[in-house]
Each structure stands twice: as C-alpha cells, then as structure tokens.
Amino acid sequence: VPDEQCRSFQAVLEFIGRRWVGAVLLAGAQGARRFTEYRKLVPGISDRLLAQRLKELEGYELMRREVVPTTPVQILYTPAPEGAELIKALHPLIAWSAGRPELEAWS
C-alpha cells in the first residue's frame, strides 16, 4: 500500500475514532435530524460535545447544516454525500464488530 494512502487511512481512522464522532455520524444515517434527536440517539454525550462534533463533521464536509426558516427556527443536520459514503464504508466494520465482546477490552 502506498505511503500516502496509509497516511490518509490513518487520518480517517483517528478522526472516526475520536470520542463520539462515529456515533454522531451514524446517528445521522437515516437522514436529517435536529440537535435534540442526535442527543437522544447518542446517549451520554454532552450538549457541548455534540455541538462540537457536529461542527467538526460540518467542517470536514461530512455533515450539512440547514437552517429552516420556521417559527421557531429549526436547524437540521444531514450527512453530506461524503458523509453518506463514509457511513456506507463503516457498515462492514460495524457488522464485523457485532457480537465480539473481546473488543470491549480494547477500549
């Protein structure tokens, strides 16, 4: 595997492996969601950290933020095309990890 490809792969793994990034990204897999919906789908995450992770995902163009001009204003977060591709790429890893209690010891 070329060195540049290894570096890119390692960078993606490190980002996805950051606390809550994968969970937040996967929570958006079903489409647009409001902040409170993400909070329910990712139990244990603080509001501050959820906001930070959504902003990071948006900054990497993995998530889109849409302001819906309603009263009150609604803000929806949806995986961007790149984010949707990443979610698809994670599905085999999720399937592989299912039912492997020994992986708990890695954390």
N, C-alpha and C positions, 0 to 999 in steps of 0.2 A: 504494500500500500504506500503510495507516495507520501512524503513527509507533510506536504501542505494539506492533504486530505486528512491525515492523522490529527493535525492541529485543529482543523475545522471540526472534526468529530469530537475531539476532546473538549473544545469550547462549548459545543452544543450540550454534551453530557454534563458539564459543570453548571451550565445555566439551568437546564432542566432539573438537575439535582439540588438546586438551591431550595431551601425550605419553602414549601407551598407552591412553587412555580408549576410543577406538573399537575398538582391537584386543581389549581385555578384554571389552567389551560383546559384540562379535561372536563371541568365543570361547565365550560362554555361549548362543549362539543355538540350539544343539542340546539344551538342557535343563540339568538340574542337574549341576554339576561340583564336584569337590573342588579345593582350592587347588593341589595338585600337578598336576592336569590343566590348569588355567589356565596354570601355569608352562610346561608342555610346549607348549601351543598358542600361547603368546606368547613365542617365543624372544627372549632378550636382555633381558627385563625382570627387574629385581632382585626378590628376595622382599619387601623393604621397600616398593618402589614398587607392586608388585602388591597387597600388603595395603592400602596407602593408596588405590589406585584402587578396589578392591572396597568399601572403607569409604565412599568418596565416592559411588559408584554406589548403595550401600545408603541413604546419607543423602538422596539425591535421589529415593529410592523407584523406582529403575530396576532394582535388583537386590535379591533376597531372600536372607537368610542363614538357613539352617536347621541346627539342632544335632540330629544324630541320636544318640539315646542308646544307642550300642553300645559295645563294649569293643575297642579304644579309641574314644573319641568321634569321630564324623565330622561335619565341617561342610561343608554343600553350599551353593553359590551358584547361584541360578537367576534369570534375568531376570523381574522383576515384570511385570505387564500393561503398564505404561507403558514399560518397557524393551523388551518384545517389540514394541510399536508403533513405538518408535524404530528398532529393528533392521530392521523391515519398511520403514520410511521411508528407511533408508540403502541398501537394496538397489539402487534405481535409480542412486544416486550411485556405488556400487561398480561396477555394470555399465558406467556411463559412463566411469569412470576406467580400466577394464581395457584394456590394450593401448595406453596413451598414455604412451610413455616421456618425452615432453616435460614431463609433470607432475613428474617426478623433480627437475627444475631448480627447482621452486617451493619445495622443502624446504630 
